[in-house]
Amino acid sequence: QLQASGGGLVQLGGSLRLSCTASGLTSKANVMGWFRQAPGKEREFVAARRRSFGTDYYLDSVKGRFTISIDNAENTVYLQMHNLKPEDTAVYYCAAAIRPKIVGVIRTAGAYDYWGQGTLVTVSS
């Protein structure tokens, strides 16, 4: 349902763009999000868009550096990442919530119904 790609090895200050293609039911998801999980840490929210409102939400530490966008024609959600830092190193997962969600829960992994397989981003210093 969700196929993520675009991860890789990048140097400090570099950029990457992650892609996540939705198919089937997930192509109509109301909320699309990105989470990440670093080694030994819990999965954390990175960014999300509530499609019905056109509003975006970000983890504080990525604001101004990461941008979420959606190409509706291609059923693809992107995460453009600039000025990458070693602390951004993690496996990044895209996620989809079929029904609308209130703002208070979109940063919670449990609010999402479908998950991509993850793509590894490594930032070297």
Order of alpha helices (4+ residues) and beta strands (2+ residues): beta-beta-beta-beta-beta-beta-beta-beta-beta-beta-beta
